[in-house]
Amino acid sequence: MTFVEFEDVSLAYQPGGPAAIENVSIKVEENSFVAVVGPSGCGKSTLMKLVSGLKPVSSGYVYVGNREVKGPLGIVGMAFQQANLLPWRTTLQNVMLPLEIVEPFRSRHRQQRKAHEAMARALLARVGLAGCEDKFPWELSGGMQQRASICRALIHKPRLLMLDEPFGALDAFTREELWCLMRDLWQNEPFTAILVTHDLREAVFLADRVIVMSPRPGRVIDDRTIDLPRPRPLEICYTETFAGHVHALRGQIGHARQH
Ligand SMILES: Nc1ncnc2c1ncn2[C@@H]1O[C@H](COP(=O)(O)OP(=O)(O)OP(=O)(O)O)[C@@H](O)[C@H]1O
């Protein structure tokens, strides 16, 4: 079943101005993991803003769960390159934030505070942050902050997770650790995921499909199925099939940049 659909979508940030993306049509199956790659400025983050309802389309339609997106959506979890944790809240309080804001959790939050806290503690433990609940963000490393930010994006069990370069600011080892964490979280309790990334290895490792965008105005120039078996161990990154996907994607983006 299709869960997210772009139907011939264009967006110009200024009315009548140049299009950031043009005639984009994409279908994302429920509980699948889709990555979007392309040269800088091709409109990857713009796609995120359109799906989450932070920006209206100039033309075309965006549907999430069979409903046209017309404003911010509560069923979306988001994680960005910067962890963006609130510095005055502890890690636990940061993770619990969506439960205070998003329905149906919000209206039950007072009565179910203890249960909500237990959910947050359990999720923090799953990502290896047990013992960090009472620490403030500045007491955590970059990788730990990003783990907490992923917990915050998932705590309200969103049906759709939008990831905008969430591992981009991390060192190579931490990044690979978090790929595995994301793989396990998704595999354990599937949700629909859309990942924007510059890292082609990350895209191939995590995704079922990789969508390639052209330089501005962003258009879909390829939609590549990644048929690597799951569960995928990190060692899969050193196989010929994996390298073949990465090379093909790199070639397409290089070609698109030149033309
Ligand atoms: N708020 C805005 N107002 C005007 N133009 C914008 C705005 N946000 C983005 N753009 C333009 O729209 C185009 C697409 O931007 P977007 O951020 O979606 O690209 P991107 O592929 O995510 O880029 P990067 O890979 O560098 O993060 C770019 O040319 C950018 O300059």
The ligand as an SDF file (V2000), in Angstrom:
LIG
                    3D

 31 33  0  0  0  0  0  0  0  0999 V2000
   13.3450   29.2470    2.2540 N   0  0  0  0  0  0  0  0  0  0  0  0
   13.8270   29.3130    1.0130 C   0  0  0  0  0  0  0  0  0  0  0  0
   13.6430   30.4140    0.2480 N   0  0  0  0  0  0  0  0  0  0  0  0
   14.1090   30.4840   -1.0210 C   0  0  0  0  0  0  0  0  0  0  0  0
   14.7820   29.4980   -1.6370 N   0  0  0  0  0  0  0  0  0  0  0  0
   15.0180   28.3800   -0.9240 C   0  0  0  0  0  0  0  0  0  0  0  0
   14.5610   28.2250    0.4280 C   0  0  0  0  0  0  0  0  0  0  0  0
   14.9270   27.0050    0.8680 N   0  0  0  0  0  0  0  0  0  0  0  0
   15.5900   26.4190   -0.1560 C   0  0  0  0  0  0  0  0  0  0  0  0
   15.6290   27.2410   -1.2230 N   0  0  0  0  0  0  0  0  0  0  0  0
   16.2440   26.9340   -2.5270 C   0  0  0  0  0  0  0  0  0  0  0  0
   15.6050   25.7950   -3.0810 O   0  0  0  0  0  0  0  0  0  0  0  0
   16.5520   24.9180   -3.6680 C   0  0  0  0  0  0  0  0  0  0  0  0
   16.4460   23.5470   -3.0270 C   0  0  0  0  0  0  0  0  0  0  0  0
   16.8710   23.6550   -1.6670 O   0  0  0  0  0  0  0  0  0  0  0  0
   16.9390   22.4060   -0.6740 P   0  0  0  0  0  0  0  0  0  0  0  0
   17.3810   22.9150    0.6360 O   0  0  0  0  0  0  0  0  0  0  0  0
   15.6580   21.6660   -0.7550 O   0  0  0  0  0  0  0  0  0  0  0  0
   18.0900   21.5550   -1.3930 O   0  0  0  0  0  0  0  0  0  0  0  0
   18.9070   20.3050   -0.8320 P   0  0  0  0  0  0  0  0  0  0  0  0
   18.9540   19.3230   -1.9460 O   0  0  0  0  0  0  0  0  0  0  0  0
   18.3320   19.8510    0.4590 O   0  0  0  0  0  0  0  0  0  0  0  0
   20.3280   20.9810   -0.6040 O   0  0  0  0  0  0  0  0  0  0  0  0
   21.5660   20.4660    0.2760 P   0  0  0  0  0  0  0  0  0  0  0  0
   21.9120   19.1170   -0.2560 O   0  0  0  0  0  0  0  0  0  0  0  0
   22.6370   21.4720   -0.0210 O   0  0  0  0  0  0  0  0  0  0  0  0
   21.1120   20.4590    1.7020 O   0  0  0  0  0  0  0  0  0  0  0  0
   17.9150   25.5590   -3.4980 C   0  0  0  0  0  0  0  0  0  0  0  0
   18.2740   26.2190   -4.6930 O   0  0  0  0  0  0  0  0  0  0  0  0
   17.7220   26.5570   -2.3690 C   0  0  0  0  0  0  0  0  0  0  0  0
   18.5520   27.6870   -2.5390 O   0  0  0  0  0  0  0  0  0  0  0  0
  1  2  1  0
  2  3  1  0
  2  7  2  0
  3  4  2  0
  4  5  1  0
  5  6  2  0
  6  7  1  0
  6 10  1  0
  7  8  1  0
  8  9  2  0
  9 10  1  0
 10 11  1  0
 11 12  1  0
 11 30  1  0
 12 13  1  0
 13 14  1  0
 13 28  1  0
 14 15  1  0
 15 16  1  0
 16 17  2  0
 16 18  1  0
 16 19  1  0
 19 20  1  0
 20 21  2  0
 20 22  1  0
 20 23  1  0
 23 24  1  0
 24 25  2  0
 24 26  1  0
 24 27  1  0
 28 29  1  0
 28 30  1  0
 30 31  1  0
M  END
$$$$
